[in-house]
Amino acid sequence: MTVDLYRRIVQIRDEGRRAALATIVRRVGSTPRKDHAKMLIEEDGTSWGSVGGGCVEAEVWQQAFEVIESGRPALIGYEMKDEEAREEGLICGGTVEVFVEPILPDPKIVLMGAGHLGRSIARLAHDLGFQVTVADDREAFANRERFPMAERIVVDRFETSLLDVPVDSNTHILVVTRGHSHDQEALRAAVETDARYVGLVGSRRKIKIIVEALLDAGLAASAFEKLYAPIGLDIGSETPEEIAVSVMAELIALRKGKHRLSEKQEFVRAILKQRVRPALADRAEI
């Protein structure tokens, strides 16, 4: 079946799925395919088109999944040996270079909180190509007039506001509500989703109190594996607009593989470690 690769790419992105596109960019000597031959590899293993013989495509196939996972392109070179070339019906071997690029849907951001900070982040996130969803329990704040850039606006209690929001591994949830108790409600809902990233605004002391409260309420420590806190790069930001810049810079760095936020994850893990270990010790004494 002949497939228009470009139409297929649009369909994949519209459906929120991922793939990798491999293109021959250079060849020397005899190779099975000519320059610019393409092959599309979807994340479920389905492929369309071809960039050459079995050995070349096996190499490209493996690289494609690494590219899909990392989100970063790669240039690979393959030298076809004479015996491999003869199997492909060629007189002698050659060298081929293949550029493999990720095909990813637009990143999604869910803002739990429609105050000044949420509004500033929404504006910048939209300009950077993120699909924006805003959730708040106040219709006076979560409305189309304040958030014309949002694709979805949810007016509901924070603990239930994500029930009808499609959240997947391409989603980043930011908890930026107006108060401590609302942050706790929103964070509990957020960490129980499939989001790639969950961020909580605030001081380390506040974050520690909220995480410990949720642990005391019965939430498993494993639920916080995707929590990065406090959010934003340390650039000395103070105003909502400045904080929005620091937050979006952090998300861009994470998506580009330039910043893994290990320090923030370690901070959360330290909180969990302090609470889980004493609990285990208490059980051992019983």
PyRosetta script that sets phi, psi and omega in degrees:
from pyrosetta import init, pose_from_sequence

init()
pose = pose_from_sequence("MTVDLYRRIVQIRDEGRRAALATIVRRVGSTPRKDHAKMLIEEDGTSWGSVGGGCVEAEVWQQAFEVIESGRPALIGYEMKDEEAREEGLICGGTVEVFVEPILPDPKIVLMGAGHLGRSIARLAHDLGFQVTVADDREAFANRERFPMAERIVVDRFETSLLDVPVDSNTHILVVTRGHSHDQEALRAAVETDARYVGLVGSRRKIKIIVEALLDAGLAASAFEKLYAPIGLDIGSETPEEIAVSVMAELIALRKGKHRLSEKQEFVRAILKQRVRPALADRAEI")
pose.set_psi(1, 128.8)
pose.set_omega(1, 178.0)
pose.set_phi(2, -83.8)
pose.set_psi(2, 129.9)
pose.set_omega(2, -178.2)
pose.set_phi(3, -123.6)
pose.set_psi(3, 133.6)
pose.set_omega(3, 173.6)
pose.set_phi(4, -74.9)
pose.set_psi(4, 107.7)
pose.set_omega(4, -174.4)
pose.set_phi(5, -60.8)
pose.set_psi(5, -36.2)
pose.set_omega(5, -177.2)
pose.set_phi(6, -70.3)
pose.set_psi(6, -38.9)
pose.set_omega(6, 175.0)
pose.set_phi(7, -64.1)
pose.set_psi(7, -38.6)
pose.set_omega(7, 179.6)
pose.set_phi(8, -65.4)
pose.set_psi(8, -39.0)
pose.set_omega(8, 178.7)
pose.set_phi(9, -61.7)
pose.set_psi(9, -44.0)
pose.set_omega(9, 178.4)
pose.set_phi(10, -61.2)
pose.set_psi(10, -42.8)
pose.set_omega(10, -179.9)
pose.set_phi(11, -62.7)
pose.set_psi(11, -43.3)
pose.set_omega(11, -179.8)
pose.set_phi(12, -61.4)
pose.set_psi(12, -45.3)
pose.set_omega(12, -179.4)
pose.set_phi(13, -67.1)
pose.set_psi(13, -39.8)
pose.set_omega(13, 179.0)
pose.set_phi(14, -63.3)
pose.set_psi(14, -31.8)
pose.set_omega(14, -179.3)
pose.set_phi(15, -86.5)
pose.set_psi(15, 1.2)
pose.set_omega(15, 177.8)
pose.set_phi(16, 74.6)
pose.set_psi(16, 22.7)
pose.set_omega(16, -179.5)
pose.set_phi(17, -103.9)
pose.set_psi(17, 175.8)
pose.set_omega(17, -175.7)
pose.set_phi(18, -123.9)
pose.set_psi(18, 157.6)
pose.set_omega(18, 178.7)
pose.set_phi(19, -161.5)
pose.set_psi(19, -179.8)
pose.set_omega(19, 175.0)
pose.set_phi(20, -137.4)
pose.set_psi(20, 140.3)
pose.set_omega(20, 179.1)
pose.set_phi(21, -111.5)
pose.set_psi(21, 122.3)
pose.set_omega(21, 179.6)
pose.set_phi(22, -105.3)
pose.set_psi(22, 132.4)
pose.set_omega(22, -178.0)
pose.set_phi(23, -133.2)
pose.set_psi(23, 129.9)
pose.set_omega(23, 173.8)
pose.set_phi(24, -70.7)
pose.set_psi(24, 121.8)
pose.set_omega(24, -178.5)
pose.set_phi(25, -110.3)
pose.set_psi(25, -15.0)
pose.set_omega(25, 179.2)
pose.set_phi(26, -161.0)
pose.set_psi(26, 142.5)
pose.set_omega(26, 176.7)
pose.set_phi(27, -146.8)
pose.set_psi(27, 147.2)
pose.set_omega(27, 177.7)
pose.set_phi(28, -132.5)
pose.set_psi(28, 130.0)
pose.set_omega(28, -179.2)
pose.set_phi(29, 82.0)
pose.set_psi(29, -156.4)
pose.set_omega(29, -177.6)
pose.set_phi(30, -87.4)
pose.set_psi(30, 125.5)
pose.set_omega(30, 174.2)
pose.set_phi(31, -138.0)
pose.set_psi(31, 152.5)
pose.set_omega(31, -175.6)
pose.set_phi(32, -62.6)
pose.set_psi(32, -32.4)
pose.set_omega(32, -177.0)
pose.set_phi(33, -120.6)
pose.set_psi(33, 157.4)
pose.set_omega(33, -178.3)
pose.set_phi(34, -88.8)
pose.set_psi(34, 174.4)
pose.set_omega(34, 177.8)
pose.set_phi(35, -56.7)
pose.set_psi(35, 145.0)
pose.set_omega(35, 176.0)
pose.set_phi(36, 73.7)
pose.set_psi(36, 6.0)
pose.set_omega(36, 173.0)
pose.set_phi(37, -61.9)
pose.set_psi(37, 144.8)
pose.set_omega(37, -172.8)
pose.set_phi(38, -129.8)
pose.set_psi(38, 154.5)
pose.set_omega(38, 176.7)
pose.set_phi(39, -143.1)
pose.set_psi(39, 128.5)
pose.set_omega(39, 179.8)
pose.set_phi(40, -106.1)
pose.set_psi(40, 123.6)
pose.set_omega(40, -179.6)
pose.set_phi(41, -116.0)
pose.set_psi(41, 118.4)
pose.set_omega(41, -179.7)
pose.set_phi(42, -86.9)
pose.set_psi(42, 162.2)
pose.set_omega(42, -173.9)
pose.set_phi(43, -67.2)
pose.set_psi(43, -17.4)
pose.set_omega(43, 177.0)
pose.set_phi(44, -90.6)
pose.set_psi(44, 3.2)
pose.set_omega(44, 178.0)
pose.set_phi(45, 99.3)
pose.set_psi(45, -12.1)
pose.set_omega(45, 177.2)
pose.set_phi(46, -65.9)
pose.set_psi(46, 138.5)
pose.set_omega(46, -179.4)
pose.set_phi(47, -135.1)
pose.set_psi(47, 154.7)
pose.set_omega(47, -179.6)
pose.set_phi(48, -137.1)
pose.set_psi(48, 141.9)
pose.set_omega(48, 179.7)
pose.set_phi(49, 81.3)
pose.set_psi(49, -172.6)
pose.set_omega(49, -176.6)
pose.set_phi(50, -157.1)
pose.set_psi(50, 147.2)
pose.set_omega(50, 175.5)
pose.set_phi(51, -120.7)
pose.set_psi(51, 12.6)
pose.set_omega(51, 176.6)
pose.set_phi(52, 144.7)
pose.set_psi(52, -156.1)
pose.set_omega(52, -176.6)
pose.set_phi(53, -74.0)
pose.set_psi(53, 179.9)
pose.set_omega(53, -175.8)
pose.set_phi(54, -59.5)
pose.set_psi(54, -42.1)
pose.set_omega(54, -177.9)
pose.set_phi(55, -66.3)
pose.set_psi(55, -44.3)
pose.set_omega(55, 179.4)
pose.set_phi(56, -63.6)
pose.set_psi(56, -46.1)
pose.set_omega(56, -177.0)
pose.set_phi(57, -69.1)
pose.set_psi(57, -30.9)
pose.set_omega(57, 176.4)
pose.set_phi(58, -63.2)
pose.set_psi(58, -41.5)
pose.set_omega(58, 178.1)
pose.set_phi(59, -65.7)
pose.set_psi(59, -43.5)
pose.set_omega(59, 179.9)
pose.set_phi(60, -65.2)
pose.set_psi(60, -41.0)
pose.set_omega(60, -179.7)
pose.set_phi(61, -56.9)
pose.set_psi(61, -49.4)
pose.set_omega(61, -179.1)
pose.set_phi(62, -62.7)
pose.set_psi(62, -43.2)
pose.set_omega(62, -179.5)
pose.set_phi(63, -66.1)
pose.set_psi(63, -33.7)
pose.set_omega(63, -177.2)
pose.set_phi(64, -59.1)
pose.set_psi(64, -42.2)
pose.set_omega(64, -178.1)
pose.set_phi(65, -70.8)
pose.set_psi(65, -31.5)
pose.set_omega(65, 175.0)
pose.set_phi(66, -67.6)
pose.set_psi(66, -38.6)
pose.set_omega(66, 179.0)
pose.set_phi(67, -67.1)
pose.set_psi(67, -42.2)
pose.set_omega(67, 178.6)
pose.set_phi(68, -60.6)
pose.set_psi(68, -43.7)
pose.set_omega(68, -176.6)
pose.set_phi(69, -70.1)
pose.set_psi(69, -42.0)
pose.set_omega(69, -176.9)
pose.set_phi(70, -83.7)
pose.set_psi(70, -25.8)
pose.set_omega(70, -176.3)
pose.set_phi(71, 78.6)
pose.set_psi(71, 9.4)
pose.set_omega(71, -177.6)
pose.set_phi(72, -116.3)
pose.set_psi(72, 138.6)
pose.set_omega(72, -179.5)
pose.set_phi(73, -71.2)
pose.set_psi(73, 165.0)
pose.set_omega(73, 179.3)
pose.set_phi(74, -147.0)
pose.set_psi(74, 147.6)
pose.set_omega(74, 175.4)
pose.set_phi(75, -114.2)
pose.set_psi(75, 120.6)
pose.set_omega(75, -178.1)
pose.set_phi(76, -120.2)
pose.set_psi(76, 145.0)
pose.set_omega(76, 177.3)
pose.set_phi(77, -114.4)
pose.set_psi(77, 143.0)
pose.set_omega(77, 179.6)
pose.set_phi(78, -137.0)
pose.set_psi(78, 128.5)
pose.set_omega(78, 178.0)
pose.set_phi(79, -103.2)
pose.set_psi(79, 116.8)
pose.set_omega(79, -179.1)
pose.set_phi(80, -84.5)
pose.set_psi(80, 120.2)
pose.set_omega(80, 179.4)
pose.set_phi(81, -72.9)
pose.set_psi(81, 159.9)
pose.set_omega(81, -175.6)
pose.set_phi(82, -57.8)
pose.set_psi(82, -41.9)
pose.set_omega(82, -179.0)
pose.set_phi(83, -66.1)
pose.set_psi(83, -35.2)
pose.set_omega(83, 176.9)
pose.set_phi(84, -68.3)
pose.set_psi(84, -38.9)
pose.set_omega(84, 179.3)
pose.set_phi(85, -63.2)
pose.set_psi(85, -42.0)
pose.set_omega(85, -180.0)
pose.set_phi(86, -63.1)
pose.set_psi(86, -33.9)
pose.set_omega(86, 177.3)
pose.set_phi(87, -65.5)
pose.set_psi(87, -26.6)
pose.set_omega(87, 178.6)
pose.set_phi(88, -90.9)
pose.set_psi(88, 3.3)
pose.set_omega(88, 178.6)
pose.set_phi(89, 84.8)
pose.set_psi(89, 19.1)
pose.set_omega(89, -179.8)
pose.set_phi(90, -103.5)
pose.set_psi(90, 156.2)
pose.set_omega(90, -179.2)
pose.set_phi(91, -73.0)
pose.set_psi(91, -44.1)
pose.set_omega(91, -179.5)
pose.set_phi(92, -144.9)
pose.set_psi(92, 170.2)
pose.set_omega(92, -176.1)
pose.set_phi(93, -79.7)
pose.set_psi(93, 177.8)
pose.set_omega(93, 179.5)
pose.set_phi(94, -159.0)
pose.set_psi(94, 179.5)
pose.set_omega(94, 179.2)
pose.set_phi(95, -116.9)
pose.set_psi(95, 137.1)
pose.set_omega(95, 180.0)
pose.set_phi(96, -131.1)
pose.set_psi(96, 140.9)
pose.set_omega(96, 174.4)
pose.set_phi(97, -115.1)
pose.set_psi(97, 132.8)
pose.set_omega(97, -176.4)
pose.set_phi(98, -124.4)
pose.set_psi(98, 128.5)
pose.set_omega(98, 176.6)
pose.set_phi(99, -96.5)
pose.set_psi(99, 122.6)
pose.set_omega(99, -178.6)
pose.set_phi(100, -112.8)
pose.set_psi(100, 118.7)
pose.set_omega(100, -177.0)
pose.set_phi(101, -119.4)
pose.set_psi(101, 145.3)
pose.set_omega(101, -179.4)
pose.set_phi(102, -75.7)
pose.set_psi(102, 143.6)
pose.set_omega(102, 171.7)
pose.set_phi(103, -112.9)
pose.set_psi(103, 107.2)
pose.set_omega(103, -173.8)
pose.set_phi(104, -124.7)
pose.set_psi(104, 148.1)
pose.set_omega(104, 175.2)
pose.set_phi(105, -72.5)
pose.set_psi(105, 163.6)
pose.set_omega(105, 175.7)
pose.set_phi(106, -58.9)
pose.set_psi(106, 135.9)
pose.set_omega(106, 178.6)
pose.set_phi(107, -65.0)
pose.set_psi(107, 151.1)
pose.set_omega(107, -179.0)
pose.set_phi(108, -115.2)
pose.set_psi(108, 143.4)
pose.set_omega(108, 176.1)
pose.set_phi(109, -130.0)
pose.set_psi(109, 133.0)
pose.set_omega(109, 177.5)
pose.set_phi(110, -114.9)
pose.set_psi(110, 119.2)
pose.set_omega(110, -179.9)
pose.set_phi(111, -100.7)
pose.set_psi(111, 112.9)
pose.set_omega(111, 176.9)
pose.set_phi(112, -94.2)
pose.set_psi(112, 90.0)
pose.set_omega(112, -173.7)
pose.set_phi(113, 136.8)
pose.set_psi(113, 123.1)
pose.set_omega(113, -175.3)
pose.set_phi(114, -114.2)
pose.set_psi(114, 29.5)
pose.set_omega(114, 178.4)
pose.set_phi(115, -81.0)
pose.set_psi(115, -160.0)
pose.set_omega(115, -176.7)
pose.set_phi(116, -61.9)
pose.set_psi(116, -41.5)
pose.set_omega(116, -179.5)
pose.set_phi(117, -68.2)
pose.set_psi(117, -44.3)
pose.set_omega(117, 178.6)
pose.set_phi(118, -59.0)
pose.set_psi(118, -40.4)
pose.set_omega(118, -180.0)
pose.set_phi(119, -66.5)
pose.set_psi(119, -41.3)
pose.set_omega(119, 179.6)
pose.set_phi(120, -66.0)
pose.set_psi(120, -41.5)
pose.set_omega(120, 178.7)
pose.set_phi(121, -65.9)
pose.set_psi(121, -40.8)
pose.set_omega(121, -178.7)
pose.set_phi(122, -59.8)
pose.set_psi(122, -44.0)
pose.set_omega(122, -180.0)
pose.set_phi(123, -60.0)
pose.set_psi(123, -49.1)
pose.set_omega(123, -177.2)
pose.set_phi(124, -68.8)
pose.set_psi(124, -41.0)
pose.set_omega(124, -179.9)
pose.set_phi(125, -61.0)
pose.set_psi(125, -41.6)
pose.set_omega(125, 178.7)
pose.set_phi(126, -63.0)
pose.set_psi(126, -43.6)
pose.set_omega(126, 179.1)
pose.set_phi(127, -63.6)
pose.set_psi(127, -26.0)
pose.set_omega(127, -179.3)
pose.set_phi(128, -91.6)
pose.set_psi(128, 5.7)
pose.set_omega(128, 174.2)
pose.set_phi(129, 93.0)
pose.set_psi(129, 12.1)
pose.set_omega(129, 177.3)
pose.set_phi(130, -84.8)
pose.set_psi(130, 142.5)
pose.set_omega(130, 169.9)
pose.set_phi(131, -80.5)
pose.set_psi(131, 123.3)
pose.set_omega(131, -170.8)
pose.set_phi(132, -104.5)
pose.set_psi(132, 130.0)
pose.set_omega(132, 170.1)
pose.set_phi(133, -120.8)
pose.set_psi(133, 137.0)
pose.set_omega(133, -179.9)
pose.set_phi(134, -122.0)
pose.set_psi(134, 133.4)
pose.set_omega(134, 178.9)
pose.set_phi(135, -130.0)
pose.set_psi(135, 132.6)
pose.set_omega(135, 177.5)
pose.set_phi(136, -159.7)
pose.set_psi(136, 157.8)
pose.set_omega(136, 179.9)
pose.set_phi(137, -92.3)
pose.set_psi(137, 6.7)
pose.set_omega(137, -179.6)
pose.set_phi(138, -117.9)
pose.set_psi(138, 113.7)
pose.set_omega(138, -179.5)
pose.set_phi(139, -65.9)
pose.set_psi(139, -26.3)
pose.set_omega(139, 179.2)
pose.set_phi(140, -66.3)
pose.set_psi(140, -20.5)
pose.set_omega(140, 178.9)
pose.set_phi(141, -105.6)
pose.set_psi(141, -43.6)
pose.set_omega(141, -179.0)
pose.set_phi(142, -90.7)
pose.set_psi(142, 86.7)
pose.set_omega(142, -178.7)
pose.set_phi(143, -148.0)
pose.set_psi(143, 167.1)
pose.set_omega(143, -175.5)
pose.set_phi(144, -67.0)
pose.set_psi(144, -29.7)
pose.set_omega(144, -179.7)
pose.set_phi(145, -65.8)
pose.set_psi(145, -40.8)
pose.set_omega(145, 179.8)
pose.set_phi(146, -82.0)
pose.set_psi(146, -27.0)
pose.set_omega(146, -177.1)
pose.set_phi(147, -128.9)
pose.set_psi(147, 65.7)
pose.set_omega(147, 179.9)
pose.set_phi(148, -66.2)
pose.set_psi(148, -20.3)
pose.set_omega(148, -177.6)
pose.set_phi(149, -84.3)
pose.set_psi(149, -11.2)
pose.set_omega(149, -175.0)
pose.set_phi(150, -76.1)
pose.set_psi(150, 137.0)
pose.set_omega(150, 175.7)
pose.set_phi(151, -80.0)
pose.set_psi(151, -26.4)
pose.set_omega(151, -178.5)
pose.set_phi(152, -144.1)
pose.set_psi(152, 135.3)
pose.set_omega(152, 175.7)
pose.set_phi(153, -125.5)
pose.set_psi(153, 126.2)
pose.set_omega(153, -178.1)
pose.set_phi(154, -117.0)
pose.set_psi(154, 124.5)
pose.set_omega(154, 175.0)
pose.set_phi(155, -110.8)
pose.set_psi(155, 105.1)
pose.set_omega(155, -174.8)
pose.set_phi(156, -167.3)
pose.set_psi(156, 169.3)
pose.set_omega(156, 173.2)
pose.set_phi(157, -63.0)
pose.set_psi(157, 146.1)
pose.set_omega(157, -175.5)
pose.set_phi(158, -61.6)
pose.set_psi(158, -35.0)
pose.set_omega(158, -177.0)
pose.set_phi(159, -68.3)
pose.set_psi(159, -18.1)
pose.set_omega(159, 179.9)
pose.set_phi(160, -120.4)
pose.set_psi(160, 1.9)
pose.set_omega(160, -172.6)
pose.set_phi(161, -69.3)
pose.set_psi(161, -17.6)
pose.set_omega(161, -178.0)
pose.set_phi(162, -96.0)
pose.set_psi(162, -1.8)
pose.set_omega(162, -174.3)
pose.set_phi(163, -60.9)
pose.set_psi(163, -36.2)
pose.set_omega(163, -178.7)
pose.set_phi(164, -106.6)
pose.set_psi(164, 15.1)
pose.set_omega(164, 178.7)
pose.set_phi(165, -101.9)
pose.set_psi(165, 123.3)
pose.set_omega(165, 178.4)
pose.set_phi(166, -68.3)
pose.set_psi(166, 111.0)
pose.set_omega(166, -178.9)
pose.set_phi(167, -117.2)
pose.set_psi(167, 127.8)
pose.set_omega(167, -179.9)
pose.set_phi(168, -141.5)
pose.set_psi(168, -166.8)
pose.set_omega(168, -176.6)
pose.set_phi(169, -71.2)
pose.set_psi(169, -2.1)
pose.set_omega(169, 177.0)
pose.set_phi(170, -102.8)
pose.set_psi(170, 8.4)
pose.set_omega(170, -173.4)
pose.set_phi(171, -105.5)
pose.set_psi(171, 139.5)
pose.set_omega(171, 175.9)
pose.set_phi(172, -119.6)
pose.set_psi(172, 120.5)
pose.set_omega(172, -179.1)
pose.set_phi(173, -105.6)
pose.set_psi(173, 128.6)
pose.set_omega(173, 178.2)
pose.set_phi(174, -115.9)
pose.set_psi(174, 122.9)
pose.set_omega(174, 178.2)
pose.set_phi(175, -93.2)
pose.set_psi(175, 106.6)
pose.set_omega(175, -176.3)
pose.set_phi(176, -136.5)
pose.set_psi(176, 50.7)
pose.set_omega(176, -177.3)
pose.set_phi(177, -77.9)
pose.set_psi(177, -175.9)
pose.set_omega(177, -173.8)
pose.set_phi(178, -90.2)
pose.set_psi(178, -0.9)
pose.set_omega(178, -177.1)
pose.set_phi(179, -166.0)
pose.set_psi(179, 165.0)
pose.set_omega(179, -176.3)
pose.set_phi(180, -56.0)
pose.set_psi(180, -50.9)
pose.set_omega(180, -176.3)
pose.set_phi(181, -65.1)
pose.set_psi(181, -37.3)
pose.set_omega(181, 178.7)
pose.set_phi(182, -70.2)
pose.set_psi(182, -36.6)
pose.set_omega(182, 175.7)
pose.set_phi(183, -58.8)
pose.set_psi(183, -42.0)
pose.set_omega(183, -178.6)
pose.set_phi(184, -65.8)
pose.set_psi(184, -43.0)
pose.set_omega(184, 178.2)
pose.set_phi(185, -63.1)
pose.set_psi(185, -44.9)
pose.set_omega(185, -177.9)
pose.set_phi(186, -67.2)
pose.set_psi(186, -41.0)
pose.set_omega(186, -178.6)
pose.set_phi(187, -64.6)
pose.set_psi(187, -40.2)
pose.set_omega(187, 179.2)
pose.set_phi(188, -59.7)
pose.set_psi(188, -43.6)
pose.set_omega(188, 179.0)
pose.set_phi(189, -66.6)
pose.set_psi(189, -38.6)
pose.set_omega(189, -175.0)
pose.set_phi(190, -69.3)
pose.set_psi(190, -43.8)
pose.set_omega(190, -174.9)
pose.set_phi(191, -72.9)
pose.set_psi(191, -12.2)
pose.set_omega(191, 178.7)
pose.set_phi(192, -93.2)
pose.set_psi(192, 8.3)
pose.set_omega(192, 177.1)
pose.set_phi(193, -98.2)
pose.set_psi(193, -178.2)
pose.set_omega(193, 177.7)
pose.set_phi(194, -95.9)
pose.set_psi(194, 20.1)
pose.set_omega(194, -178.1)
pose.set_phi(195, -60.4)
pose.set_psi(195, 146.9)
pose.set_omega(195, 177.1)
pose.set_phi(196, -71.3)
pose.set_psi(196, -34.4)
pose.set_omega(196, -172.9)
pose.set_phi(197, -140.8)
pose.set_psi(197, 133.2)
pose.set_omega(197, 171.8)
pose.set_phi(198, -125.4)
pose.set_psi(198, 122.5)
pose.set_omega(198, -178.5)
pose.set_phi(199, -119.5)
pose.set_psi(199, 143.5)
pose.set_omega(199, 179.5)
pose.set_phi(200, -123.7)
pose.set_psi(200, 127.7)
pose.set_omega(200, 179.8)
pose.set_phi(201, -82.7)
pose.set_psi(201, 151.3)
pose.set_omega(201, 175.4)
pose.set_phi(202, 129.8)
pose.set_psi(202, 177.1)
pose.set_omega(202, 179.7)
pose.set_phi(203, -74.5)
pose.set_psi(203, 163.3)
pose.set_omega(203, 177.5)
pose.set_phi(204, -63.4)
pose.set_psi(204, -36.1)
pose.set_omega(204, 178.8)
pose.set_phi(205, -62.3)
pose.set_psi(205, -45.6)
pose.set_omega(205, 179.5)
pose.set_phi(206, -63.3)
pose.set_psi(206, -43.4)
pose.set_omega(206, -179.6)
pose.set_phi(207, -62.0)
pose.set_psi(207, -42.5)
pose.set_omega(207, 179.0)
pose.set_phi(208, -60.9)
pose.set_psi(208, -43.9)
pose.set_omega(208, -179.7)
pose.set_phi(209, -62.4)
pose.set_psi(209, -43.8)
pose.set_omega(209, -177.4)
pose.set_phi(210, -68.6)
pose.set_psi(210, -44.9)
pose.set_omega(210, 179.7)
pose.set_phi(211, -62.7)
pose.set_psi(211, -43.5)
pose.set_omega(211, 179.8)
pose.set_phi(212, -64.4)
pose.set_psi(212, -37.4)
pose.set_omega(212, 178.4)
pose.set_phi(213, -64.1)
pose.set_psi(213, -40.0)
pose.set_omega(213, 179.4)
pose.set_phi(214, -70.4)
pose.set_psi(214, -35.2)
pose.set_omega(214, 174.8)
pose.set_phi(215, -64.1)
pose.set_psi(215, -43.0)
pose.set_omega(215, 178.4)
pose.set_phi(216, -63.6)
pose.set_psi(216, -29.1)
pose.set_omega(216, -179.9)
pose.set_phi(217, -80.1)
pose.set_psi(217, -2.3)
pose.set_omega(217, 175.5)
pose.set_phi(218, 106.6)
pose.set_psi(218, 2.8)
pose.set_omega(218, 179.0)
pose.set_phi(219, -73.2)
pose.set_psi(219, 135.3)
pose.set_omega(219, -178.2)
pose.set_phi(220, -70.5)
pose.set_psi(220, 146.8)
pose.set_omega(220, 179.2)
pose.set_phi(221, -59.6)
pose.set_psi(221, -32.5)
pose.set_omega(221, -178.9)
pose.set_phi(222, -63.6)
pose.set_psi(222, -19.7)
pose.set_omega(222, -179.0)
pose.set_phi(223, -67.6)
pose.set_psi(223, -19.4)
pose.set_omega(223, -174.9)
pose.set_phi(224, -96.0)
pose.set_psi(224, 11.6)
pose.set_omega(224, -178.1)
pose.set_phi(225, -61.3)
pose.set_psi(225, -29.4)
pose.set_omega(225, -177.9)
pose.set_phi(226, -99.2)
pose.set_psi(226, 9.4)
pose.set_omega(226, -178.5)
pose.set_phi(227, -85.0)
pose.set_psi(227, 125.3)
pose.set_omega(227, 175.4)
pose.set_phi(228, -116.9)
pose.set_psi(228, 116.4)
pose.set_omega(228, -175.9)
pose.set_phi(229, -152.9)
pose.set_psi(229, 146.0)
pose.set_omega(229, -5.1)
pose.set_phi(230, -74.4)
pose.set_psi(230, 154.1)
pose.set_omega(230, -175.2)
pose.set_phi(231, -77.2)
pose.set_psi(231, 156.1)
pose.set_omega(231, 174.6)
pose.set_phi(232, 94.5)
pose.set_psi(232, 143.5)
pose.set_omega(232, 173.5)
pose.set_phi(233, -71.7)
pose.set_psi(233, 149.8)
pose.set_omega(233, -179.2)
pose.set_phi(234, -81.0)
pose.set_psi(234, 92.8)
pose.set_omega(234, 179.3)
pose.set_phi(235, -120.4)
pose.set_psi(235, 14.0)
pose.set_omega(235, -179.7)
pose.set_phi(236, 75.1)
pose.set_psi(236, 24.1)
pose.set_omega(236, -176.6)
pose.set_phi(237, -69.0)
pose.set_psi(237, 144.9)
pose.set_omega(237, 179.9)
pose.set_phi(238, -130.2)
pose.set_psi(238, -46.5)
pose.set_omega(238, -178.2)
pose.set_phi(239, -78.6)
pose.set_psi(239, 160.5)
pose.set_omega(239, 176.6)
pose.set_phi(240, -54.6)
pose.set_psi(240, -38.2)
pose.set_omega(240, -179.3)
pose.set_phi(241, -67.2)
pose.set_psi(241, -41.8)
pose.set_omega(241, 178.8)
pose.set_phi(242, -66.8)
pose.set_psi(242, -40.2)
pose.set_omega(242, 178.6)
pose.set_phi(243, -64.9)
pose.set_psi(243, -37.7)
pose.set_omega(243, 178.3)
pose.set_phi(244, -60.2)
pose.set_psi(244, -41.4)
pose.set_omega(244, 177.7)
pose.set_phi(245, -61.5)
pose.set_psi(245, -45.4)
pose.set_omega(245, -178.6)
pose.set_phi(246, -64.7)
pose.set_psi(246, -37.5)
pose.set_omega(246, -179.5)
pose.set_phi(247, -68.6)
pose.set_psi(247, -47.3)
pose.set_omega(247, -177.5)
pose.set_phi(248, -69.9)
pose.set_psi(248, -32.8)
pose.set_omega(248, 175.3)
pose.set_phi(249, -62.2)
pose.set_psi(249, -38.4)
pose.set_omega(249, 178.3)
pose.set_phi(250, -64.4)
pose.set_psi(250, -44.3)
pose.set_omega(250, -179.6)
pose.set_phi(251, -66.9)
pose.set_psi(251, -38.3)
pose.set_omega(251, 177.2)
pose.set_phi(252, -63.1)
pose.set_psi(252, -45.7)
pose.set_omega(252, 179.7)
pose.set_phi(253, -61.7)
pose.set_psi(253, -39.2)
pose.set_omega(253, 178.7)
pose.set_phi(254, -65.1)
pose.set_psi(254, -44.6)
pose.set_omega(254, -179.0)
pose.set_phi(255, -67.7)
pose.set_psi(255, -32.2)
pose.set_omega(255, -178.9)
pose.set_phi(256, -85.8)
pose.set_psi(256, -2.3)
pose.set_omega(256, 179.6)
pose.set_phi(257, 74.4)
pose.set_psi(257, 19.2)
pose.set_omega(257, -178.6)
pose.set_phi(258, -96.5)
pose.set_psi(258, -11.3)
pose.set_omega(258, -175.1)
pose.set_phi(259, -152.9)
pose.set_psi(259, 111.2)
pose.set_omega(259, -174.9)
pose.set_phi(260, -95.0)
pose.set_psi(260, -0.6)
pose.set_omega(260, 174.3)
pose.set_phi(261, 57.7)
pose.set_psi(261, 29.8)
pose.set_omega(261, -175.9)
pose.set_phi(262, -60.3)
pose.set_psi(262, -34.1)
pose.set_omega(262, -179.3)
pose.set_phi(263, -61.9)
pose.set_psi(263, -40.3)
pose.set_omega(263, -179.3)
pose.set_phi(264, -72.1)
pose.set_psi(264, -37.0)
pose.set_omega(264, 175.6)
pose.set_phi(265, -66.0)
pose.set_psi(265, -38.3)
pose.set_omega(265, 179.0)
pose.set_phi(266, -63.9)
pose.set_psi(266, -35.6)
pose.set_omega(266, 178.1)
pose.set_phi(267, -62.8)
pose.set_psi(267, -44.7)
pose.set_omega(267, 178.8)
pose.set_phi(268, -65.4)
pose.set_psi(268, -42.6)
pose.set_omega(268, 179.8)
pose.set_phi(269, -61.9)
pose.set_psi(269, -35.2)
pose.set_omega(269, 179.4)
pose.set_phi(270, -63.9)
pose.set_psi(270, -38.9)
pose.set_omega(270, 177.1)
pose.set_phi(271, -63.0)
pose.set_psi(271, -45.7)
pose.set_omega(271, -179.1)
pose.set_phi(272, -63.9)
pose.set_psi(272, -41.3)
pose.set_omega(272, -177.8)
pose.set_phi(273, -62.2)
pose.set_psi(273, -41.9)
pose.set_omega(273, -179.3)
pose.set_phi(274, -64.7)
pose.set_psi(274, -34.0)
pose.set_omega(274, -176.8)
pose.set_phi(275, -87.4)
pose.set_psi(275, -35.9)
pose.set_omega(275, -175.5)
pose.set_phi(276, -75.2)
pose.set_psi(276, -42.0)
pose.set_omega(276, -176.7)
pose.set_phi(277, -62.9)
pose.set_psi(277, -45.9)
pose.set_omega(277, 176.5)
pose.set_phi(278, -59.9)
pose.set_psi(278, -35.7)
pose.set_omega(278, 179.8)
pose.set_phi(279, -64.6)
pose.set_psi(279, -41.1)
pose.set_omega(279, 178.7)
pose.set_phi(280, -66.2)
pose.set_psi(280, -37.1)
pose.set_omega(280, 179.1)
pose.set_phi(281, -65.3)
pose.set_psi(281, -40.2)
pose.set_omega(281, 178.2)
pose.set_phi(282, -61.8)
pose.set_psi(282, -39.5)
pose.set_omega(282, 179.1)
pose.set_phi(283, -65.3)
pose.set_psi(283, -36.5)
pose.set_omega(283, -177.9)
pose.set_phi(284, -65.7)
pose.set_psi(284, -27.4)
pose.set_omega(284, -178.1)
pose.set_phi(285, -81.8)
pose.set_psi(285, -18.4)
pose.set_omega(285, -178.0)
pose.set_phi(286, -71.2)
pose.dump_pdb("model.pdb")
